[in-house]
Amino acid sequence: MQVEDVVARAEPILPLVAAHADWSNEHRRPHPDVFAALARAGLLRLIAPAYYNGGGAASEEFLALIETLGRVDGSAAWTAMTINEEVGIASAHLPADSMAGLLHDQPDVIIAGSGVALGRARRVDGGWLVNGRWKFVSGVPVADRVVLASRVVTGSDNGDSDGDPDGGAPRRAGQVCFTLTPVTDVVIEDTWHVAGLRGSGSNDVVLTDVFVPDTWAGVFGPGDPSVPRTPYYCLPNSLRFPFPKVGVAVGVARHAMAAFDQLARTKKPSFLPELLAERPNAQAAAAQAEALVSSGRAWVGELMNDLWAVAGRYEPVGPEQHARVRLGASYAVDSAIRAVEGLASAAGTTASQLDGPWPRLLADVRSVGQHFMVGPQQMHTAGRVLLGQDPGDPVF
């Protein structure tokens, strides 16, 4: 699959994304018609292995899809990003036969979830009993299934015991159980009351004594390899998740740039004779936005191409390369935020109008920058590594 193919699949769906963007923002959830269309186009299983009936997409192809959607609606882009990531998590950790069978038999399946081990999984006969609450489960209102990570616990303990779940030798510390359940097994709590990325429906989900059979569960300890052997799964976990956020931020910024271009060519600021486009501050804002967004995106593209080459050779990623990728993703997101803020400032009072695009564009792009994987602290982590120090980050 090539970037052009991914974008060509997405383009016929973009009018549908645009038509439902306001509804999604108002109702704080993805629109089911949009995500059914994306699923039918094979765009919600892009990074699952090809032999699972996934797209087997390279990083640049995945990034291109998210950026394309972000140019229309940041929430749709974020939701499509996380759904693809959760399909990737399920494919990484669940039994290969189960995931391959699911994606062949139900290619339009939509999987939401969380890879953060906030639940507790206890071994029982034939499977696992799962309890817990997971936050920020984007896309769950339109999901068919939910993949969730839980700490393995034993007996009556709270997760601190070292006993083996089967009663034999001590279990390994830090084991995590990944489970895939029908969405009907979870309780979705309406907690997503936010300003940015409102349409992603990133609510809490709760499981209470839900039994998950072994066919839909996988247990992994620190350092265990993922199930599939593909370049994507050769990347460290902490490098699979930063770069797609760049697609959302850049897409939203490109949306803002297009909105500003249209505004500047038609608006005459109060008490001034010329169009906004003729004002030096507007010209500077447009030029700076182009430089910020284009340079950040180009650097991430270069970094990801180099990273993908290493992954394609099934070689480990060195700490400096790891740090540069994390740095590049954070820098590109920060650059996109600064671009949108600069354009909004130059737009004047128009940017404050609630019936216009600017409040949502600002809130959406800023929300991307609040994610841990691309937040400002990642620049500090990268700087530490590039200066020869320990990263000081447990997920590096």
C-alpha positions in Angstrom: 0.0 0.0 0.0 1.3 3.5 -1.0 0.5 6.9 0.5 -1.4 7.8 -2.7 -3.6 4.7 -2.3 -4.4 5.6 1.3 -5.3 9.2 0.5 -7.4 8.0 -2.5 -9.4 5.7 -0.3 -10.0 8.5 2.2 -10.9 11.3 -0.2 -14.4 10.1 -1.2 -15.3 10.0 2.5 -14.1 13.5 3.3 -17.4 15.2 2.4 -19.2 12.8 4.9 -16.6 13.7 7.5 -17.3 17.4 6.9 -21.0 17.0 6.9 -21.0 15.4 10.3 -18.2 17.4 12.0 -20.6 19.8 13.7 -22.9 17.0 14.9 -19.9 15.1 16.3 -18.7 18.1 18.1 -22.1 18.9 19.5 -22.8 15.4 20.7 -19.3 14.7 21.9 -19.0 11.5 20.0 -18.0 10.1 16.5 -20.7 9.9 13.9 -21.4 6.2 13.2 -21.9 6.8 9.4 -18.4 8.3 9.1 -16.7 5.4 10.9 -18.7 2.8 9.1 -17.5 4.3 5.8 -13.9 4.4 7.0 -14.1 0.8 8.1 -15.6 -0.3 4.8 -12.7 1.4 3.0 -10.2 -0.6 5.1 -8.9 2.5 6.8 -9.4 1.4 10.4 -7.1 -1.6 10.3 -4.2 0.0 8.4 -1.4 -1.1 10.8 -2.5 -4.6 11.5 -0.3 -7.1 9.6 -1.3 -7.8 6.0 -1.6 -11.6 6.7 -4.2 -10.7 9.4 -6.2 -8.9 6.6 -4.9 -5.6 7.9 -3.2 -2.9 5.8 0.4 -3.7 6.9 0.9 0.1 6.4 4.2 1.8 6.8 4.4 4.8 9.2 4.2 7.4 6.4 1.0 5.8 5.0 -0.7 5.9 8.4 0.5 9.5 9.0 -0.9 10.5 5.6 -4.4 9.2 6.5 -4.6 11.0 9.8 -3.3 14.2 8.3 -5.9 14.0 5.5 -8.8 13.5 7.9 -7.4 16.3 10.2 -7.6 18.8 7.4 -11.4 18.3 7.7 -12.1 17.5 11.3 -9.6 17.1 14.1 -11.9 14.8 16.2 -12.4 12.4 13.3 -8.7 12.3 12.7 -8.0 11.6 16.4 -10.6 8.9 16.5 -9.4 7.2 13.4 -5.8 7.3 14.7 -6.7 5.7 18.0 -8.9 3.0 16.5 -6.0 2.0 14.2 -3.7 2.1 17.2 -6.0 -0.2 19.2 -6.3 -2.6 16.3 -2.5 -2.6 16.4 -2.4 -3.3 20.1 -4.8 -6.2 19.7 -2.8 -7.6 16.8 0.4 -7.2 18.9 -0.8 -9.1 21.9 -3.7 -11.4 21.2 -3.4 -14.9 19.8 -2.6 -14.7 16.1 -5.3 -17.1 15.0 -7.9 -15.1 16.9 -7.0 -11.8 15.4 -6.4 -13.1 11.9 -9.8 -14.9 12.0 -11.6 -11.8 13.3 -10.1 -9.4 10.7 -10.8 -11.9 7.9 -14.4 -12.7 9.0 -15.3 -9.2 10.1 -13.1 -6.8 8.1 -15.2 -3.8 9.1 -14.9 -4.4 12.8 -14.2 -1.3 14.9 -11.9 -1.7 17.9 -11.5 0.9 20.6 -9.6 0.5 23.8 -6.6 1.4 26.0 -3.1 -0.1 26.3 -2.6 1.4 29.7 -2.8 -1.3 32.3 -5.5 0.2 34.6 -7.5 -3.0 35.1 -7.0 -6.2 37.0 -7.1 -9.6 35.4 -7.3 -12.8 37.5 -6.8 -16.3 36.1 -9.8 -18.5 36.2 -10.7 -21.8 34.4 -10.5 -21.2 30.7 -9.7 -17.6 30.7 -9.5 -14.4 32.7 -11.8 -12.4 35.0 -11.3 -8.7 34.4 -12.2 -5.7 36.5 -11.3 -2.0 36.1 -11.9 1.5 34.8 -10.0 2.9 31.8 -9.9 6.5 30.9 -9.8 8.3 27.5 -11.1 5.4 25.4 -11.5 7.3 22.1 -14.0 6.1 19.7 -15.8 3.7 22.0 -19.3 5.0 21.2 -18.9 3.5 17.6 -16.8 0.5 18.6 -17.8 -3.2 18.2 -15.1 -4.5 20.5 -12.8 -3.1 23.1 -9.2 -4.1 23.8 -8.0 -3.3 27.3 -4.8 -3.9 29.3 -4.8 -5.1 32.9 -2.3 -6.1 35.5 -2.2 -9.8 36.3 -3.3 -10.4 39.9 -3.6 -13.5 41.9 -5.7 -14.9 44.8 -7.2 -12.1 46.9 -4.3 -9.7 46.3 -4.4 -6.3 44.6 -1.7 -6.9 42.1 1.3 -7.0 44.3 1.5 -10.8 44.9 4.2 -12.8 43.1 2.1 -16.0 43.0 1.6 -17.8 39.7 -2.0 -17.4 38.4 -2.1 -21.2 37.8 -0.7 -22.0 41.3 2.7 -23.1 40.2 6.0 -21.2 40.0 5.9 -17.5 40.9 4.6 -15.3 38.0 6.9 -12.8 36.5 6.7 -9.3 37.8 4.9 -6.7 35.7 2.8 -9.1 33.6 0.0 -7.5 31.6 -3.0 -9.2 30.3 -4.6 -7.8 27.1 -8.2 -8.8 26.5 -10.6 -8.2 23.7 -14.3 -8.1 24.6 -17.6 -7.1 22.8 -18.5 -3.6 23.5 -21.7 -4.9 25.1 -19.6 -6.3 28.0 -18.4 -2.8 29.0 -20.1 0.1 30.7 -19.4 3.4 28.9 -19.5 6.3 31.3 -20.2 9.8 29.8 -17.1 11.6 31.1 -15.9 13.4 27.9 -16.9 17.0 28.7 -14.0 18.9 27.1 -13.2 21.8 24.8 -10.9 20.1 22.3 -11.4 17.0 20.2 -14.9 16.8 21.6 -16.1 14.6 18.8 -13.7 11.7 19.7 -16.0 10.4 22.5 -13.1 9.6 24.7 -15.2 8.3 27.6 -14.3 6.1 30.5 -15.2 2.4 30.2 -15.8 0.0 33.1 -15.6 -3.8 33.3 -17.0 -5.6 36.3 -16.2 -9.3 36.7 -16.2 -9.9 32.9 -15.0 -13.3 31.8 -12.7 -13.3 28.8 -11.7 -16.7 27.3 -8.1 -17.5 26.5 -8.8 -17.2 22.8 -9.2 -13.4 23.3 -6.5 -12.8 25.8 -2.7 -12.5 25.8 -0.3 -12.2 28.7 3.0 -10.4 28.3 5.9 -9.4 30.6 8.5 -6.7 30.3 10.6 -7.2 27.2 8.4 -9.9 25.6 8.1 -9.5 21.8 4.8 -8.8 20.1 3.1 -11.6 18.3 3.5 -10.5 14.7 6.9 -10.1 13.1 6.6 -7.0 10.9 8.6 -3.8 10.7 5.9 -1.9 12.6 6.1 -4.3 15.6 9.9 -4.1 15.6 9.4 -0.5 16.8 9.5 0.1 20.6 6.1 0.7 22.0 7.1 4.3 22.8 7.8 5.0 19.1 4.6 3.5 17.7 2.4 6.2 19.3 4.0 9.7 19.0 4.2 10.2 15.2 0.4 9.6 14.4 -0.4 12.6 16.7 1.6 14.7 14.3 -0.9 13.9 11.6 -3.8 15.2 13.7 -1.9 18.4 14.6 -0.7 19.1 11.1 -4.1 18.4 9.6 -5.8 20.8 12.0 -3.1 23.4 11.3 -3.7 23.0 7.5 -7.4 23.4 8.1 -6.6 26.7 9.9 -4.3 27.9 7.2 -7.0 27.3 4.6 -9.6 29.1 6.7 -7.3 32.0 7.3 -6.5 32.3 3.5 -10.2 32.5 2.8 -10.8 35.1 5.5 -7.8 37.2 4.6 -9.0 37.5 1.0 -12.5 38.7 2.0 -12.3 40.5 5.3 -11.7 44.2 5.7 -10.7 44.9 9.3 -12.7 47.6 11.1 -11.7 51.2 10.3 -9.2 50.1 7.7 -9.5 50.5 3.9 -7.5 47.4 2.8 -8.2 43.7 3.0 -6.7 41.6 5.8 -4.5 40.0 3.2 -2.9 43.3 2.6 -1.9 43.8 6.2 1.7 43.0 7.2 0.7 41.2 10.3 -1.6 38.9 8.4 1.1 38.3 5.8 3.7 37.5 8.5 1.2 35.1 10.2 0.5 33.2 7.0 4.2 32.9 6.1 5.2 31.8 9.6 2.4 29.2 9.7 3.6 27.8 6.4 7.2 27.6 7.7 6.3 26.1 11.1 3.9 23.4 9.8 5.9 22.5 6.7 9.2 22.3 8.5 7.9 20.2 11.4 6.1 17.8 9.1 9.0 17.4 6.8 11.4 16.6 9.6 9.0 14.0 11.0 8.8 12.5 7.5 12.6 12.3 7.3 12.9 10.8 10.8 10.2 8.2 10.2 11.7 7.1 6.9 15.0 6.5 8.7 13.3 4.7 11.5 11.3 2.6 9.2 14.5 1.5 7.4 15.9 0.3 10.7 12.7 -1.5 11.6 12.6 -3.1 8.1 16.0 -4.6 8.8 14.7 -5.9 12.2 17.4 -4.0 13.9 17.2 -2.4 17.4 16.6 1.4 17.5 19.5 3.2 19.2 18.8 5.7 22.0 19.8 8.8 19.9 17.6 7.9 17.1 14.8 7.1 19.5 15.3 10.5 21.1 15.3 12.4 17.8 12.0 10.7 16.7 10.3 11.7 20.0 11.8 15.2 19.7 10.7 15.6 16.1 7.1 14.5 16.9 6.9 16.9 19.8 8.4 19.7 17.9 6.0 19.2 14.9 3.0 19.3 17.2 4.2 22.4 19.0 4.9 24.1 15.7 1.4 23.3 14.5 0.0 24.8 17.8 2.0 28.0 17.3 0.9 28.3 13.7 -2.8 28.1 14.6 -2.4 30.5 17.5 -0.6 33.0 15.2 -3.3 32.8 12.6 -6.0 33.2 15.1 -4.3 36.3 16.5 -4.0 37.8 13.0 -7.7 37.0 12.3 -8.7 39.4 15.0 -12.2 39.3 16.6 -13.3 36.8 13.9 -11.4 34.1 15.8 -13.6 34.6 18.8 -16.9 34.0 17.1 -18.4 30.7 18.3 -20.2 30.1 15.0 -16.9 30.1 13.2 -14.1 27.5 13.0 -11.5 29.2 15.1 -12.5 28.2 18.7 -12.6 24.5 17.7 -9.4 24.7 15.7 -7.6 26.2 18.6 -9.0 23.8 21.1 -8.3 20.7 18.9 -4.7 21.5 18.1 -3.9 22.4 21.7 -5.5 19.1 22.9 -3.1 17.2 20.7 -0.2 18.8 22.5 -1.5 17.7 25.9 -1.0 14.1 25.1 1.9 12.6 27.0 3.6 11.2 24.0 4.1 14.5 22.3 3.9 17.0 25.2 6.7 19.5 26.0 8.3 17.1 28.5 9.3 14.9 25.5 11.7 17.6 24.4 13.4 17.6 27.8 13.7 13.8 27.6 15.2 14.0 24.2 17.6 16.7 25.3 18.8 14.5 28.2 19.6 11.6 25.9 21.3 13.8 23.2 23.5 15.1 26.0 24.5 11.6 27.1 22.2 11.4 30.2 19.7 8.8 31.2 16.3 9.7 29.7 14.6 9.8 33.1 11.4 8.4 31.4 10.1 5.0 32.3 8.4 4.5 28.9 11.4 5.6 26.8 
